[in-house]
Amino acid sequence: MAPGQIVKVLVSVVVFLVVAIWLLAKLATSGFNVDAEVMTKEAVAARLKPVGESKASDAPPGMRTGEQVYKGICMSCHATGLAGSPKFGDAGAWGPRIAKGWDMLVNHALHGFNAMPAKGGATDLSDDEVKRAVAYMGNAGGAKFTEPPVGGAGGAAAAADPAVVGKKIYDSVCVACHAAGLAGAPKFGDKAAWSARLKPGMDEVVKIATKGLNAMPPKGGYTGSDAEFRSAIEYMVNNSK
């Protein structure tokens, strides 16, 4: 076979292989082009889950503003109007929804509606945080809603739920010493150790811990509010009774 013919054969083989690979790739991915308008609640929730669980902001659970919740979670759909959601700032889209009233909007946001999963897929959001996000987005679309204040009617202390805020602070700060009883710290879950320290009363324990004692720095190194820090102590105490 002449050299020229060999080259033509080789080129034909290469072209054939390239086309074959492209066709196989096309066939393998043919089922992955999903129309956002027909996505199921589960599909939307799956896409939002990493965002909803970790990116709403660095604020303690229950204390995020409507803007923080929107930017961390809701904008995944509402920034572009994905899956039929009313686009942020679109008065035409929000108008009919606002006309249904605050309670209806909140109910849909909390429990899910059409393609939107409950709480936008962010199950760690408190009800008030969802309401703040509804107010924030609604107001950008022409409403005059009032966001529930951060901290609730009772102030910041009311929002510092030991089971939620306290646990998060314990898991991120206090655990370093209290999990193993390091440097004389009362071990988490040790009833005897905590009982002895609670004899002066909870307020006194919180006061001492806030100022720091022995090897423990003020607030155990936590830089948040006193109310939040107290919730961490209450969380440890509640789990050591």
N, C-alpha and C positions, 0 to 999 in steps of 0.2 A: 504494500500500500504506500502510495506517495506521501511524503511529509505533509503536503497541503491537505490531503484527505484525512490524515491522522488528526491534524489540528481541528478540522471541521467536526470530526466525530467527538473529540474531547469537549469542544465548546457546546455541542448539542447535548452531551451527557450532563455537563454542568448546568445548563439552562433547564434541562428536565428535572434535575434534582432540586433546584431552587424553586421551581413552580410547584413541585410535589410537596416540598416542605411548607410552602405558603398555603397550599390548599389544606394540608393537614392541620396547620395552626388555625386556619379559619374555621374548620370543622370543629375543632376542639373548643373554641371560644364562642361558638355561635349562640350559646344559651345564656351568655353573660351580659348582653346589652339590655338592661332593665329600664323601662320607661318609668320615670319618677312618679308620674301621675297614677300609676297602678301599683305602686309599692304597698305591701301589706304593713300593718302596724308592727309586726315582728321585724320586718326588714328595716323599717325606719328606726326602731328601737335598737337593733343591732348596730346600725351605723352610728347612732348617737351615744351608745353605752360608754365607750372610753371617755368621751367628752363629759357626759353627764356625771360620771363618777369621779373625775379628777381635775377638771379644768374650769369649774364655775368661778373660781378665784381662790385666793389663799385665806379668805375670811373664814372664821369658824362656822360650822354648820348652823343654819338657822339665822345667821346674821348677814347674809349677802343681800345687797340691794337689787332692785329690779334691773338696773343697768348691768350689774355684774352677772346676774343670771342670764340676761339676754345675750351678752357678749360671750359668755362661756358656753352656753347651751343652745338657747332658742334661735340664735342667728344661723345655726346650721341649716335650718329650713326657712326661717322668716326673712333672712337677708335677701334671698332670691325668689321666694314664693314657691319653694320646693313642695311637691306633692299636694298642691292646692292650698297651701297655707297662705294667709294674708301677708303680703310683703310689708316689711317694716316701713312706716311712713307713708304708705299708700292709703290715703283717706277714702278713696273709692272702694277699696277692698275691705277696709275696717268699718266703714259706715254702717252697712247692714248688720254686721256682727255687734257693733256697739249698741245699735238700736235694740238688740235682744236683752240688753241689760248686763250689769256687772255679775250678778249671781250666775247667769247662764254661761258667761265667758269663763268664770272661775271654775264652774262645774266641769266644763269641757276640758279645761287645762289640767285639772286635778285627776280626772278619771279617763281622759282620752276621748278623741272624737275623730271619726273617719280614719285617715292614715296616721293621725297623731297619737302616739302611745301616752299613757298616763304620765303626767309630769314631764312630757317631752322625752321620756326614756331615762330621765335622771332621778332614780328612785331615792337618792340621798337628800333631795331637796325637801325642806319643810313646806307645809301648806302655805305659810306666810310668804316664803320666798317665791313660791309659784304665783301667789297673788300680786306680789310686788312686780314680777315680770309682766304679768297681764296688764297691770296699771301702766307700767312703763311703755309697753308696746301700744296699748290702747290710746294713751295720751299722745303718742307720736302720730297716731292716725286720726286725731281729732277729738278724743274723749277728754273728760275732766275727772278722771278717777283719782282717788287718794291712795297712795301706797301705804300698806301697813307699816308703821314705823319699825326700824330695826331695833330689836329688843322687846317689841310688843308693848302693851299698855303699861306693863310694870317696869319698863326700862331694860337695860342690858342684862341685868340679873335674871329677869324672867326668861330670857332666851337661852341662858346658859344651863341647859338641861344636863345634869350629870351623866345620864345615859348616852347622850349624844356628844355634846361639847366636851364634857369631862373625860369621856372615853378617848376622844380624839387627842386631847392634850396629854393624857396618860400614855397613850400609844406612841406619841411622838417625842415626849420629853421625860416624864416621870419614870417610864419603864426602865430607863438606863440604870437607875439605882434600886427602885422598889420591886422590880421583878425578881431580883436575887437577894435583896436585903443588903445591897452594897453600902459600905461605910456606915453601918449601923442603922440604915433606913428601915422602917417597918416593912416587911415583905408583903407584897400584894396577896390578899387572901389569908394572912396570918391573924386569926382572931385574937389570940393572946397579945401579940405585939401592938395591935391597934387599940385594943381595949384599954391597955395601960396608958396609952397616950391620950385617949379620949376622956379620961377622968376629969380634967379641968373644964371640959365642954368643947363643942365644935368651934365656937367663936374664938376661943383661946388657941386652939390648934391651928386655925387658919391664920390668926394674928402672928403666931410664932413662925409658921411656915412662910408667910409673906415677907417677914424680915430676914429669914434665914436662921439656921441653927447648926452649930458644929460644922460638919463638912458640907452641909447643904447651903447653897447660895440662896439669896432672896428669890422667892417663887420657884425655887429649884432650877433657875435659869430661864424660866418662861417669861416672855416679854409682853404678853397680852394683858388684858384688864384684870383687876382684882376679882371681879365676878366670875370671869372665865376660870381663873386659877382656883377659886373656891370650888367650882363645879368639879375640877379634877380631884380635889381632896375628897369631896363627897362621893365621887365615883369609887375611889379606893376604899373609903369607909363602908359604903353600901355593899361592896363585894368582900368585905372582911368581917361581916357580922355572923 
